[in-house]
Amino acid sequence: MRRLLTGVGLACALGTGWGAAATAAAGATAEDHRAVRPLGTQGPLGNERLSDEQRVSRHAGAVARAPVRALPSPGARQVGRLRYLTEDGPFEVYPVLESHVAAGGLDRVRIRLPMRPNGRSGWVPRNNLGPLTAVRTMLRVNRMLLRATLYRDGRKVWSARIGVGKSSTPTPAGRFWIRTRLRGLRGQPGYGPYAFGTGAYSVLSDWPGGGVIGIHGTDRPQLIPGRPSHGCIRVSNSAITRLWRLMPVGTPVLIL
């Protein structure tokens, strides 16, 4: 695929032992209420939360095509593999949710994975990822109200009506993130001047190559608000232009 032009990537009161790590790795539905490691904190990682996916979220790119494990153990079941590039060409970014100090002092981190089924996460050694980058933004997509809202430090900074997937190809619900920023997607006006690739996948998508849920402009604004798409989230061209200036790679995306 031609390289596209890009911009700019548990249970409450968990203990520090294997029980806590296993609960996290199993994808527990309970919220993690631990305080997030503050921005600017120096020193080695511990058994701590690194992202709340609201006001403080961290992400990193891969520096090795290493396996991703279900538990923070080298012998645990493999659930995926790190990769350098997204389907669209730019470098892949992985949300980094928490860290765990394993036996021997080797740090491991739990990351979200861009793959089917949606919602997967797993553990990799910290040294398999590059530097952590933090963002303070979060995008909330409400499929019932047909509205998307961007927050920075918990304050609303952008909001717009949207189009989402039709009933046969719905936009999936869950926690995702912005993986790519794309300008002039394939030169096709149907996607508007700007687009964002997310960590969500649909049974079918109008995104080039299929599968990835995109957030993009449109040459058919009369269909917004509505449910006209194969899973992607459509925004008016004027609204996506404003969003382009505000939303960086790595921004968490909550689809309700």
C-alpha positions as CSV (number, residue, x, y, z in Angstrom):
1,M,0.0,0.0,0.0
2,R,1.3,3.5,-0.8
3,R,2.8,5.2,2.2
4,L,0.4,8.0,3.3
5,L,1.3,11.4,4.6
6,T,1.0,11.4,8.4
7,G,1.0,14.0,11.1
8,V,2.8,13.9,14.3
9,G,1.2,7.1,18.8
10,L,-8.6,-4.2,37.5
11,A,-9.4,-4.7,40.5
12,C,-9.4,-2.0,43.1
13,A,-6.4,-2.1,45.5
14,L,-4.4,-4.6,43.6
15,G,-1.4,-6.1,45.3
16,T,2.1,-6.5,43.9
17,G,2.0,-10.3,43.4
18,W,1.2,-12.7,40.7
19,G,-2.5,-12.7,41.6
20,A,-2.9,-9.1,40.6
21,A,-0.9,-9.5,37.4
22,A,-3.0,-12.5,36.4
23,T,-6.2,-10.7,37.0
24,A,-5.1,-7.8,34.9
25,A,-3.8,-10.0,32.1
26,A,-7.1,-12.0,32.0
27,G,-8.9,-8.8,31.0
28,A,-10.9,-8.3,34.1
29,T,-13.9,-6.1,33.6
30,A,-13.5,-4.4,37.0
31,E,-12.1,-0.8,36.8
32,D,-8.6,-0.2,38.0
33,H,-8.9,2.5,40.7
34,R,-5.2,2.9,41.5
35,A,-3.7,6.3,41.1
36,V,-1.9,6.8,37.8
37,R,1.9,7.4,37.7
38,P,2.1,11.2,37.6
39,L,3.4,12.9,34.5
40,G,7.1,13.8,34.7
41,T,7.9,11.1,37.3
42,Q,11.5,9.9,37.0
43,G,13.0,6.6,38.1
44,P,12.2,3.0,37.3
45,L,8.7,1.6,36.8
46,G,7.1,-0.4,39.6
47,N,3.9,-2.3,40.0
48,E,1.8,0.7,39.0
49,R,-0.9,2.1,36.7
50,L,0.5,4.1,33.8
51,S,-2.7,5.2,32.0
52,D,-6.3,6.0,33.1
53,E,-7.4,6.5,29.5
54,Q,-9.0,9.8,30.5
55,R,-6.6,12.5,31.7
56,V,-3.2,10.7,31.6
57,S,-2.5,8.0,29.0
58,R,0.9,6.7,27.8
59,H,1.8,4.9,24.6
60,A,4.9,3.6,22.8
61,G,6.1,2.1,19.6
62,A,7.7,-1.3,19.1
63,V,11.5,-1.7,18.9
64,A,11.3,-5.5,18.4
65,R,8.8,-7.8,16.7
66,A,8.4,-9.6,20.0
67,P,5.6,-11.9,21.2
68,V,2.9,-10.5,23.5
69,R,2.0,-12.8,26.4
70,A,-1.2,-13.4,28.3
71,L,0.7,-13.0,31.6
72,P,3.9,-11.2,32.6
73,S,5.9,-14.4,32.2
74,P,8.2,-15.6,29.4
75,G,6.4,-18.9,29.3
76,A,2.8,-17.6,29.2
77,R,0.5,-18.2,26.3
78,Q,1.2,-15.9,23.3
79,V,-1.7,-13.7,22.3
80,G,-0.1,-11.6,19.6
81,R,3.1,-10.1,18.3
82,L,4.5,-6.5,18.2
83,R,4.8,-4.9,14.8
84,Y,6.4,-1.8,13.5
85,L,3.8,-0.4,11.1
86,T,0.1,-0.1,10.9
87,E,-2.0,-1.3,8.0
88,D,-1.8,2.2,6.6
89,G,1.9,2.6,6.7
90,P,2.8,4.9,9.7
91,F,4.5,3.5,12.8
92,E,2.3,1.5,15.2
93,V,1.6,2.8,18.7
94,Y,0.5,0.7,21.7
95,P,-1.3,2.1,24.7
96,V,0.7,1.1,27.9
97,L,-1.7,0.5,30.7
98,E,0.4,-0.7,33.6
99,S,3.8,-2.1,34.6
100,H,4.8,-5.1,36.7
101,V,8.3,-5.9,38.1
102,A,8.8,-9.6,37.5
103,A,11.3,-11.9,39.2
104,G,14.9,-10.8,38.6
105,G,13.8,-7.2,38.3
106,L,12.7,-7.3,34.6
107,D,10.0,-4.8,34.0
108,R,7.0,-5.9,31.9
109,V,4.1,-3.7,30.7
110,R,0.6,-4.5,29.7
111,I,-0.5,-3.0,26.4
112,R,-3.6,-2.8,24.2
113,L,-3.4,-4.8,20.9
114,P,-4.8,-3.7,17.5
115,M,-6.3,-6.9,16.4
116,R,-9.5,-9.0,16.3
117,P,-11.3,-9.7,18.6
118,N,-11.4,-6.1,19.9
119,G,-10.4,-5.5,23.4
120,R,-7.3,-7.7,23.6
121,S,-4.3,-6.8,25.8
122,G,-1.1,-8.5,26.8
123,W,2.3,-8.2,28.4
124,V,5.7,-7.5,26.8
125,P,9.1,-6.7,28.4
126,R,9.5,-3.0,28.8
127,N,12.6,-3.0,26.6
128,N,10.6,-4.2,23.6
129,L,9.0,-0.8,23.4
130,G,10.5,2.6,22.8
131,P,10.1,5.7,25.0
132,L,6.8,6.3,26.6
133,T,4.8,9.3,25.3
134,A,2.0,10.8,27.3
135,V,-1.2,12.5,26.2
136,R,-3.9,14.3,28.2
137,T,-6.7,14.0,25.7
138,M,-9.7,11.5,25.4
139,L,-12.3,11.1,22.7
140,R,-15.8,9.9,23.7
141,V,-18.1,8.6,20.9
142,N,-21.7,8.2,21.7
143,R,-23.5,6.0,19.1
144,M,-26.9,6.6,20.6
145,L,-26.6,10.4,20.6
146,L,-24.6,10.4,17.4
147,R,-22.0,12.8,18.9
148,A,-18.3,12.7,19.5
149,T,-16.6,14.8,22.1
150,L,-12.9,15.5,22.7
151,Y,-11.7,16.2,26.2
152,R,-8.3,17.6,27.4
153,D,-7.5,17.4,31.1
154,G,-11.2,16.5,31.6
155,R,-12.5,19.6,29.9
156,K,-14.5,19.6,26.6
157,V,-12.5,21.2,23.8
158,W,-14.4,19.9,20.7
159,S,-17.7,18.3,19.9
160,A,-19.5,17.4,16.7
161,R,-22.4,15.3,15.3
162,I,-21.3,12.1,13.6
163,G,-22.3,9.3,11.4
164,V,-21.7,5.7,12.6
165,G,-22.1,2.1,11.3
166,K,-25.5,0.8,10.1
167,S,-27.1,-2.0,12.1
168,S,-25.6,-4.7,9.8
169,T,-22.1,-3.3,10.2
170,P,-22.1,-1.5,13.5
171,T,-19.3,0.6,14.9
172,P,-18.0,-1.5,17.8
173,A,-18.2,-0.4,21.4
174,G,-15.2,-0.5,23.7
175,R,-11.9,1.2,24.6
176,F,-9.6,2.0,21.7
177,W,-7.1,4.6,20.7
178,I,-5.8,6.8,17.8
179,R,-3.1,4.9,16.0
180,T,-2.6,7.1,12.9
181,R,-3.2,10.6,11.6
182,L,-3.7,10.7,7.8
183,R,-4.0,13.6,5.4
184,G,-5.8,13.2,2.1
185,L,-6.5,9.5,2.5
186,R,-5.7,8.0,-0.9
187,G,-6.7,11.3,-2.5
188,Q,-10.4,10.2,-2.2
189,P,-12.8,13.0,-1.3
190,G,-15.1,10.6,0.3
191,Y,-12.8,10.5,3.3
192,G,-12.5,14.3,3.6
193,P,-9.3,16.3,4.1
194,Y,-8.2,14.4,7.3
195,A,-8.6,11.0,8.9
196,F,-7.6,9.1,12.0
197,G,-7.0,5.3,12.2
198,T,-8.1,3.7,15.5
199,G,-7.4,0.5,17.3
200,A,-11.0,-0.8,16.6
201,Y,-11.9,-3.3,14.0
202,S,-15.3,-3.9,12.4
203,V,-16.7,-7.0,10.6
204,L,-16.5,-4.7,7.6
205,S,-15.3,-1.2,7.1
206,D,-15.3,1.5,4.5
207,W,-11.6,2.2,5.5
208,P,-9.2,1.4,2.7
209,G,-8.0,-2.2,3.1
210,G,-11.0,-3.0,5.3
211,G,-11.3,-3.8,8.9
212,V,-9.9,-0.8,10.7
213,I,-12.4,1.7,12.1
214,G,-11.5,5.2,10.9
215,I,-12.7,8.6,11.9
216,H,-12.8,10.8,8.8
217,G,-14.4,13.6,6.9
218,T,-17.0,13.1,4.2
219,D,-18.2,14.4,0.9
220,R,-21.8,13.5,1.9
221,P,-22.5,15.7,5.0
222,Q,-26.2,15.4,4.5
223,L,-25.9,11.9,6.0
224,I,-24.7,13.3,9.3
225,P,-26.0,12.7,11.9
226,G,-27.0,9.2,11.0
227,R,-25.9,5.5,10.6
228,P,-24.7,5.4,7.0
229,S,-21.3,3.7,7.3
230,H,-19.7,0.2,7.3
231,G,-18.3,0.9,10.8
232,C,-16.3,4.0,10.4
233,I,-17.1,7.3,12.2
234,R,-17.9,10.1,9.8
235,V,-17.5,13.8,10.7
236,S,-18.1,16.9,8.6
237,N,-15.1,18.3,6.9
238,S,-15.1,21.5,8.9
239,A,-15.3,19.5,12.2
240,I,-12.6,17.0,11.2
241,T,-10.3,20.0,10.3
242,R,-10.8,21.4,13.9
243,L,-10.2,17.9,15.4
244,W,-7.0,17.5,13.4
245,R,-5.5,20.4,15.3
246,L,-6.5,19.0,18.7
247,M,-6.2,15.2,18.8
248,P,-2.7,13.6,18.8
249,V,-1.8,10.0,18.2
250,G,-2.2,7.9,21.3
251,T,-5.5,9.6,22.3
252,P,-7.8,7.0,24.0
253,V,-11.1,6.5,22.3
254,L,-14.2,5.4,24.3
255,I,-17.0,4.2,22.0
256,L,-20.4,3.9,23.9
